[in-house]
Amino acid sequence: MPTREPEPGRETWKTRIGFILAAAGWSIGLGNIWRFPFVTGKYGGGAFVLLYIICLIIVAIPLFIIEFSLGRASATSITTGYRKLAPRKPWFIGGLLGIVGTILIFSYYLMIMGWVAAYLVKTLKAQYFGMTAVEVSEFFNNFTARSGEVILWQLGVIAILGIIVSRGLVKGIERFNKIAMPILFLMLIGLGIYSITLPGALKGVEFYLKPDFTKVSGEAILAALGQVFYSIGVGFGASWVYGSYLSKKTDVPGDSTRVALMDTFGAILAGLIIFPAAFAFGVSPDSGYNLIFVTLPNVFGKMPGGIVFGTLFFFFVTVAAVTSAIASAECIASWLMDELKWDRSRARVKAVWLILVGCFILGIPSVLSFGKWSGISLFGKNIFGFIDYISVNVLLVIAGLTLALFVGWHLGIKKFMAMANEGAKNFRIKSFWGILIKYIIPLLIVALFFRNIFKG
C-alpha cells in the first residue's frame, strides 16, 4: 500500500470534535429535512425507520468508513487518491463521476440555498402570512420565477461560503462547524419539542413513527437504501477529502459511525418538527422542495407564534444547508488544487472563488428553469429536475459502487483492515466484512441503480 505523503501546505484537523462536527455538518443537509420525513411516512413510518437503520449499518457505515479511510491513506482528493492507491488503473473514473455529480448538485444547491435565505427574511417579515394555501403556493412560484431576485440571494450565499472556506480547514471550516452544529442540534430539539406539544400533533407522531409493516416491500427497502445514499452523502468525494485531513491516530471506524448516527438522529428530529406541526393544522405533508416552501409556510401561518417558529425553522435550515455546502465547496476546491498541483498555502483562496463562480454560472440554467426557461423539458423534466436526477440517481450511485468494488476486488479486505483499523479503538473492521464489501453492498447498489433508472 502506498505511503501517505501529503503535499506541502495541506492542513489537518486541529481537534477530533472539530472533524466529527464538520463531517456531521456535511451529512446533515436539506436531504434530511425535505426528503427523509416524507419518505418515512410513505413507506410505513417506524417500519421504514427500521429499514433505514438496517441499510445504514449494512451499506452506509461501511462505505463511510471506506471513503474516510481511503482519503486518510491517500492524503489527497478522490481522483488523485485513486491514482495514488492504484497507479495506472482506471478506478479514478468512478471518483471523477462522483466529482462531476458533486459539481452538478452544488450548482443547483446554491440556488436552493438562495431560496432558503430569502424565505428566512420573508418569514421574519411575515410576507406570506394571512394567505390561503393556493396563494402561498403562488407566492413561491412567483418568487422562483423572478430569476434576477433568486440570483441576488445566491450571490449573498456564495459570499458567505467563500469567506468561510477560503479561510482554510481549521480557521474556516472547523471553527464554523464547532459553532454552527451545536446551534443546529439545539434548534432541532427545541423546535421538535414545541411541535409535538401542539394540539393534535400526536397524530402526526403516530403517522411518522408508528410501524406499518404492511408497507414493507422490496420497493421500501430500495427506498431506504436510496435515502441512505442521499442523506449520508456517500460517493460525493467530500468524505474522502475530509478523510485526507485526518491523522493516523484517528479512530476512523468509530468516528465514522458516530457521524452516521448523528446524521440519522438529525433526520428523525426533522420529521418530529414537520409531521406533528402539519397534522396539528390539517396540512398534508408533501415531498421535495414544496414541503419547505409551500406546505410548512401554510403551517406557520396558522400556528400560534408562527412568525417566531417559522423564522427559527428557516434559520435552522439555513445553517444545515451552509454546513453541507461548505463540504461540497471544499471537496471541489481540494480536487481542483490536487489535480492542478497547486500550492495550497498560496492557491486556496483562488481555488475556492474559482469553483464558487464556476458553479454559480453552471447553475444559472437551473435558476432559469423556474423562470424564462420553464418550458424547456429534458426527458419529461425541467432542467433542474434533469440535472438532479442524473447526478443523484446515476453518477453518485456509480461512485458509491466504485468505492465498494475498489476495496473488495482491488485493494483486498486485509489491506483495508490494516488501513481502516489504524488508530481504531473499540470498533474495528473484521475479516467477515470482506463478504459484505465484495458481494452484498455491490448487489444492493446495482439493484438501487436499476430501480432509479426504470423508475425515472
C-alpha positions as CSV (number, residue, x, y, z in Angstrom):
1,M,0.0,0.0,0.0
2,P,1.5,3.4,-0.9
3,T,2.7,5.5,1.9
4,R,0.9,8.6,3.0
5,E,2.7,11.7,1.6
6,P,0.6,14.9,2.0
7,E,1.5,17.7,-0.3
8,P,3.0,20.9,1.1
9,G,0.5,23.2,2.7
10,R,-2.1,20.5,3.3
11,E,-3.8,21.1,6.7
12,T,-5.1,18.5,9.2
13,W,-8.0,18.8,11.6
14,K,-7.0,20.5,14.8
15,T,-9.4,18.6,17.1
16,R,-11.3,15.4,16.9
17,I,-14.6,17.1,17.8
18,G,-13.9,19.6,15.0
19,F,-13.7,16.8,12.5
20,I,-16.8,15.0,13.8
21,L,-18.9,18.1,13.8
22,A,-17.7,19.1,10.3
23,A,-18.4,15.6,8.9
24,A,-21.8,15.6,10.6
25,G,-22.4,19.1,9.1
26,W,-21.6,17.6,5.7
27,S,-24.2,14.8,6.1
28,I,-27.0,16.8,7.8
29,G,-28.4,18.9,5.0
30,L,-31.6,19.5,3.0
31,G,-31.9,15.8,2.2
32,N,-32.6,15.1,5.9
33,I,-35.2,17.9,6.1
34,W,-37.3,17.7,3.0
35,R,-36.9,14.1,1.9
36,F,-36.4,11.8,4.9
37,P,-39.7,12.7,6.8
38,F,-41.9,12.3,3.7
39,V,-40.3,9.0,2.5
40,T,-40.6,7.7,6.1
41,G,-44.3,8.4,6.2
42,K,-44.8,7.0,2.7
43,Y,-43.2,3.6,3.4
44,G,-44.5,2.6,6.8
45,G,-43.3,5.1,9.4
46,G,-41.4,3.3,12.1
47,A,-41.1,0.3,9.8
48,F,-39.2,2.4,7.3
49,V,-37.0,3.9,10.1
50,L,-36.1,0.3,11.0
51,L,-35.3,-0.4,7.3
52,Y,-33.3,2.8,7.1
53,I,-31.2,1.8,10.2
54,I,-30.5,-1.7,8.7
55,C,-29.4,-0.1,5.4
56,L,-27.3,2.4,7.4
57,I,-25.5,-0.5,9.2
58,I,-25.1,-2.8,6.2
59,V,-24.3,-0.2,3.5
60,A,-23.8,3.4,4.6
61,I,-21.5,3.0,7.6
62,P,-19.1,0.6,5.7
63,L,-19.0,2.9,2.7
64,F,-18.5,5.9,5.0
65,I,-15.6,4.1,6.7
66,I,-14.2,3.2,3.3
67,E,-14.3,6.7,2.0
68,F,-12.7,8.3,5.1
69,S,-10.1,5.5,5.2
70,L,-9.1,5.9,1.6
71,G,-8.9,9.6,2.0
72,R,-6.7,9.3,5.0
73,A,-4.4,6.7,3.3
74,S,-4.0,8.8,0.1
75,A,-3.8,12.2,1.8
76,T,-5.4,13.7,-1.3
77,S,-8.8,14.1,-3.0
78,I,-10.7,11.4,-4.7
79,T,-9.4,11.2,-8.2
80,T,-5.7,11.8,-7.4
81,G,-6.3,9.4,-4.4
82,Y,-7.5,6.5,-6.6
83,R,-4.5,7.1,-8.9
84,K,-2.1,7.1,-5.9
85,L,-3.6,3.9,-4.4
86,A,-4.0,2.2,-7.8
87,P,-1.4,3.5,-10.2
88,R,-2.2,3.0,-13.9
89,K,-5.6,1.6,-13.1
90,P,-9.0,3.1,-14.2
91,W,-10.5,3.3,-10.8
92,F,-10.2,7.1,-10.7
93,I,-13.0,7.2,-13.3
94,G,-15.5,6.3,-10.6
95,G,-14.1,9.1,-8.5
96,L,-14.4,11.5,-11.4
97,L,-18.1,10.6,-11.8
98,G,-18.6,11.4,-8.2
99,I,-16.9,14.8,-8.6
100,V,-19.0,15.6,-11.7
101,G,-22.1,14.7,-9.7
102,T,-21.0,16.9,-6.8
103,I,-20.3,19.8,-9.1
104,L,-23.8,19.5,-10.7
105,I,-25.5,19.1,-7.4
106,F,-23.6,22.1,-5.9
107,S,-24.6,24.2,-8.9
108,Y,-28.3,23.9,-8.1
109,Y,-27.8,23.6,-4.3
110,L,-26.6,27.2,-4.4
111,M,-30.0,28.1,-5.9
112,I,-31.9,26.3,-3.2
113,M,-29.8,27.9,-0.6
114,G,-30.8,31.3,-2.1
115,W,-34.4,30.2,-1.7
116,V,-33.9,29.3,1.9
117,A,-32.1,32.6,2.8
118,A,-34.9,34.5,1.0
119,Y,-37.6,32.6,3.0
120,L,-35.8,33.3,6.2
121,V,-36.2,37.0,5.6
122,K,-39.7,36.7,4.1
123,T,-40.9,34.7,7.1
124,L,-39.4,37.2,9.5
125,K,-41.3,39.9,7.6
126,A,-44.5,37.7,7.6
127,Q,-44.8,38.3,3.8
128,Y,-46.9,35.2,3.2
129,F,-48.9,35.2,6.4
130,G,-52.6,35.5,6.0
131,M,-52.6,33.9,2.6
132,T,-54.7,30.9,1.5
133,A,-53.0,27.7,0.6
134,V,-53.3,28.5,-3.1
135,E,-51.9,31.9,-2.5
136,V,-48.9,30.6,-0.6
137,S,-48.1,28.2,-3.5
138,E,-48.4,31.1,-6.0
139,F,-46.2,33.2,-3.8
140,F,-43.4,30.6,-4.0
141,N,-43.9,30.1,-7.8
142,N,-43.8,33.8,-8.4
143,F,-40.6,34.2,-6.3
144,T,-38.7,31.3,-8.1
145,A,-39.9,32.8,-11.5
146,R,-38.1,36.0,-10.7
147,S,-34.6,34.7,-11.7
148,G,-32.9,38.0,-11.0
149,E,-34.1,38.1,-7.4
150,V,-33.1,34.5,-6.9
151,I,-29.6,35.2,-8.3
152,L,-29.1,38.1,-5.8
153,W,-29.9,35.8,-2.9
154,Q,-27.5,33.2,-4.4
155,L,-24.7,35.8,-4.5
156,G,-25.2,36.5,-0.8
157,V,-24.9,32.8,0.0
158,I,-21.8,32.5,-2.2
159,A,-20.1,35.4,-0.4
160,I,-20.7,33.6,3.0
161,L,-19.3,30.3,1.7
162,G,-16.3,32.0,0.1
163,I,-15.4,33.7,3.3
164,I,-15.6,30.6,5.4
165,V,-13.9,28.1,3.0
166,S,-11.2,30.4,1.8
167,R,-10.0,30.9,5.4
168,G,-8.9,27.3,5.4
169,L,-9.6,24.0,7.2
170,V,-9.0,25.0,10.8
171,K,-9.7,28.7,10.9
172,G,-12.7,28.5,8.5
173,I,-14.4,25.1,8.2
174,E,-13.6,23.6,11.6
175,R,-14.2,26.8,13.5
176,F,-17.6,27.5,11.8
177,N,-18.8,23.9,12.4
178,K,-17.9,24.0,16.0
179,I,-20.2,26.9,16.5
180,A,-22.9,26.0,13.9
181,M,-23.5,22.3,14.7
182,P,-24.3,22.7,18.4
183,I,-26.7,25.5,17.5
184,L,-28.3,23.3,14.8
185,F,-28.9,20.4,17.2
186,L,-30.3,22.7,19.9
187,M,-32.7,24.2,17.5
188,L,-33.7,20.8,16.2
189,I,-34.5,19.6,19.7
190,G,-36.3,22.9,20.7
191,L,-38.4,23.1,17.6
192,G,-39.2,19.3,17.9
193,I,-40.4,19.7,21.5
194,Y,-42.6,22.7,20.6
195,S,-44.0,20.9,17.5
196,I,-45.1,17.7,19.4
197,T,-46.8,19.8,22.1
198,L,-49.2,21.4,19.6
199,P,-52.9,20.3,19.9
200,G,-53.4,17.3,17.6
201,A,-49.7,16.9,17.0
202,L,-49.6,13.3,18.4
203,K,-51.5,12.1,15.3
204,G,-48.5,13.3,13.2
205,V,-46.1,11.5,15.5
206,E,-48.1,8.3,15.2
207,F,-48.2,8.6,11.4
208,Y,-44.5,9.3,11.3
209,L,-43.2,6.7,13.7
210,K,-45.8,4.0,14.2
211,P,-44.6,0.9,12.4
212,D,-46.8,-0.3,9.5
213,F,-45.2,-3.5,8.4
214,T,-47.8,-3.9,5.6
215,K,-45.9,-1.3,3.6
216,V,-42.5,-3.1,3.9
217,S,-41.6,-4.4,0.4
218,G,-38.7,-4.6,-1.9
219,E,-39.5,-1.1,-3.1
220,A,-39.4,0.1,0.5
221,I,-36.1,-1.5,1.1
222,L,-34.6,0.2,-2.0
223,A,-36.2,3.5,-1.0
224,A,-34.5,3.2,2.4
225,L,-31.2,2.4,0.6
226,G,-31.7,5.4,-1.7
227,Q,-32.4,7.7,1.3
228,V,-29.2,6.4,3.0
229,F,-27.2,7.4,-0.1
230,Y,-29.0,10.8,-0.4
231,S,-28.7,11.6,3.3
232,I,-25.3,10.3,4.3
233,G,-23.5,11.6,1.2
234,V,-21.6,8.6,0.0
235,G,-19.7,8.9,-3.2
236,F,-19.6,12.7,-3.5
237,G,-15.9,12.9,-2.6
238,A,-16.4,15.2,0.3
239,S,-15.9,12.4,2.9
240,W,-12.7,11.4,1.0
241,V,-11.4,15.0,1.2
242,Y,-12.3,15.3,4.9
243,G,-10.6,12.0,5.5
244,S,-7.5,13.2,3.8
245,Y,-7.1,15.8,6.6
246,L,-7.1,13.1,9.3
247,S,-4.0,11.8,11.2
248,K,-3.1,8.2,11.6
249,K,-4.2,8.3,15.2
250,T,-7.8,9.0,14.2
251,D,-10.4,6.3,15.1
252,V,-11.9,6.2,11.6
253,P,-14.4,3.3,12.2
254,G,-15.6,4.8,15.5
255,D,-15.8,8.4,14.4
256,S,-17.5,7.5,11.0
257,T,-20.2,5.6,12.9
258,R,-20.7,8.5,15.2
259,V,-21.2,10.8,12.3
260,A,-23.6,8.5,10.6
261,L,-25.7,8.1,13.8
262,M,-25.7,11.9,14.2
263,D,-27.0,12.3,10.7
264,T,-29.8,9.8,11.4
265,F,-30.7,11.5,14.6
266,G,-30.9,14.8,12.8
267,A,-33.1,13.3,10.1
268,I,-35.5,11.8,12.6
269,L,-35.7,15.0,14.6
270,A,-36.5,16.9,11.4
271,G,-39.5,14.6,11.0
272,L,-40.6,15.3,14.5
273,I,-40.7,19.0,13.7
274,I,-42.6,18.6,10.4
275,F,-45.2,15.9,10.8
276,P,-46.7,16.9,14.2
277,A,-47.0,20.5,13.1
278,A,-48.5,19.6,9.8
279,F,-51.1,17.3,11.3
280,A,-51.9,19.8,14.1
281,F,-53.1,22.2,11.5
282,G,-54.6,19.8,9.0
283,V,-52.0,20.3,6.3
284,S,-51.0,17.3,4.2
285,P,-47.2,16.8,4.1
286,D,-45.7,17.0,0.7
287,S,-42.3,15.9,-0.7
288,G,-39.5,17.8,-2.4
289,Y,-39.0,21.5,-2.1
290,N,-42.7,22.1,-1.8
291,L,-42.5,20.7,1.7
292,I,-40.3,23.6,2.9
293,F,-41.5,26.4,0.7
294,V,-45.3,25.7,0.4
295,T,-46.5,23.1,2.9
296,L,-44.7,24.4,6.0
297,P,-45.4,28.1,5.3
298,N,-49.1,27.2,5.4
299,V,-48.5,25.7,8.8
300,F,-46.5,28.7,10.1
301,G,-49.3,31.0,9.0
302,K,-51.8,29.1,11.2
303,M,-49.9,28.3,14.4
304,P,-49.6,30.5,17.4
305,G,-46.2,32.3,17.3
306,G,-45.9,31.2,13.7
307,I,-43.5,34.0,12.8
308,V,-41.1,33.1,15.5
309,F,-41.4,29.3,14.9
310,G,-41.0,29.8,11.1
311,T,-38.1,32.2,11.4
312,L,-36.3,29.8,13.7
313,F,-37.1,26.9,11.3
314,F,-35.7,28.7,8.3
315,F,-32.6,29.7,10.3
316,F,-32.1,26.1,11.2
317,V,-32.5,25.1,7.5
318,T,-30.0,27.8,6.5
319,V,-27.4,26.5,9.0
320,A,-27.9,22.9,7.8
321,A,-27.6,24.0,4.1
322,V,-24.4,26.0,4.8
323,T,-22.6,23.2,6.7
324,S,-23.3,20.8,3.8
325,A,-22.4,23.4,1.1
326,I,-19.1,24.1,2.9
327,A,-18.1,20.4,2.5
328,S,-19.1,20.5,-1.2
329,A,-17.1,23.6,-1.8
330,E,-14.1,22.2,0.0
331,C,-14.4,18.9,-1.9
332,I,-14.4,20.6,-5.3
333,A,-11.7,23.2,-4.5
334,S,-9.5,20.5,-3.0
335,W,-9.9,18.3,-6.1
336,L,-9.0,21.3,-8.3
337,M,-5.9,22.1,-6.3
338,D,-4.8,18.4,-6.2
339,E,-5.4,17.9,-9.9
340,L,-3.6,21.1,-10.9
341,K,-0.9,20.5,-8.3
342,W,-1.4,24.0,-6.9
343,D,0.4,25.0,-3.7
344,R,-2.4,25.0,-1.1
345,S,-0.8,27.6,1.1
346,R,-1.0,30.1,-1.8
347,A,-3.8,28.9,-4.1
348,R,-6.7,28.1,-1.7
349,V,-8.4,31.5,-2.0
350,K,-8.1,31.4,-5.8
351,A,-9.4,27.8,-6.0
352,V,-12.4,28.5,-3.7
353,W,-13.6,31.6,-5.5
354,L,-13.0,29.9,-8.9
355,I,-15.2,27.0,-8.1
356,L,-17.9,29.2,-6.5
357,V,-18.1,31.4,-9.5
358,G,-17.9,28.4,-11.9
359,C,-20.7,26.5,-10.1
360,F,-22.8,29.7,-9.9
361,I,-22.6,30.1,-13.7
362,L,-23.2,26.4,-14.2
363,G,-26.3,26.7,-12.0
364,I,-27.9,29.6,-14.0
365,P,-29.9,27.1,-16.3
366,S,-31.4,25.6,-13.1
367,V,-32.5,29.0,-11.9
368,L,-33.9,29.9,-15.3
369,S,-35.8,26.5,-15.4
370,F,-38.3,28.1,-13.0
371,G,-38.4,31.3,-15.0
372,K,-37.9,32.1,-18.7
373,W,-36.7,28.5,-19.4
374,S,-39.6,26.8,-17.6
375,G,-40.9,25.5,-20.9
376,I,-37.7,23.5,-21.7
377,S,-38.1,19.8,-21.0
378,L,-35.5,17.1,-20.9
379,F,-36.9,13.5,-20.8
380,G,-40.0,14.9,-19.1
381,K,-38.2,17.0,-16.6
382,N,-37.2,20.7,-16.4
383,I,-33.5,21.5,-16.5
384,F,-33.2,21.5,-12.7
385,G,-35.1,18.1,-12.3
386,F,-33.0,16.5,-15.1
387,I,-29.6,17.6,-13.5
388,D,-30.8,16.5,-10.1
389,Y,-31.9,13.1,-11.4
390,I,-28.7,12.3,-13.3
391,S,-26.4,13.5,-10.6
392,V,-28.1,11.8,-7.6
393,N,-29.5,8.7,-9.2
394,V,-26.8,7.8,-11.6
395,L,-23.4,9.5,-11.0
396,L,-23.3,9.2,-7.2
397,V,-24.6,5.7,-7.2
398,I,-21.8,4.6,-9.6
399,A,-19.3,6.5,-7.4
400,G,-20.5,4.6,-4.3
401,L,-20.4,1.3,-6.2
402,T,-16.8,2.1,-7.2
403,L,-15.8,2.5,-3.5
404,A,-17.0,-1.0,-2.7
405,L,-15.6,-2.7,-5.7
406,F,-12.2,-1.0,-5.3
407,V,-11.8,-2.2,-1.7
408,G,-13.4,-5.6,-2.3
409,W,-11.8,-6.6,-5.6
410,H,-8.6,-4.5,-5.9
411,L,-7.3,-3.4,-2.5
412,G,-8.5,-6.5,-0.6
413,I,-10.0,-6.8,2.8
414,K,-6.7,-7.5,4.6
415,K,-5.1,-4.2,3.3
416,F,-8.3,-2.4,4.0
417,M,-8.4,-3.7,7.6
418,A,-4.9,-2.5,8.2
419,M,-5.7,0.8,6.7
420,A,-9.0,1.4,8.5
421,N,-8.1,0.0,11.9
422,E,-5.0,2.2,12.3
423,G,-5.9,4.3,15.3
424,A,-9.2,2.4,15.9
425,K,-10.3,1.7,19.4
426,N,-13.4,-0.3,20.4
427,F,-15.0,-0.7,16.9
428,R,-12.6,-2.4,14.4
429,I,-13.1,-3.8,10.9
430,K,-13.2,-7.6,10.9
431,S,-12.4,-10.1,8.1
432,F,-16.1,-11.0,7.6
433,W,-16.6,-7.5,6.1
434,G,-15.0,-9.0,3.0
435,I,-18.3,-10.7,2.1
436,L,-20.2,-7.5,2.8
437,I,-18.0,-5.3,0.7
438,K,-17.3,-7.7,-2.1
439,Y,-20.8,-9.0,-2.7
440,I,-23.7,-7.7,-0.5
441,I,-23.1,-4.0,-0.9
442,P,-22.4,-4.0,-4.6
443,L,-25.5,-6.1,-5.3
444,L,-27.7,-3.8,-3.3
445,I,-26.2,-0.7,-5.1
446,V,-26.8,-2.3,-8.5
447,A,-30.4,-3.0,-7.5
448,L,-30.7,0.6,-6.4
449,F,-29.2,1.8,-9.7
450,F,-31.7,-0.1,-11.9
451,R,-34.6,0.9,-9.7
452,N,-33.6,4.5,-10.2
453,I,-33.2,4.1,-13.9
454,F,-36.5,2.3,-14.5
455,K,-38.5,4.4,-12.0
456,G,-37.3,7.6,-13.7
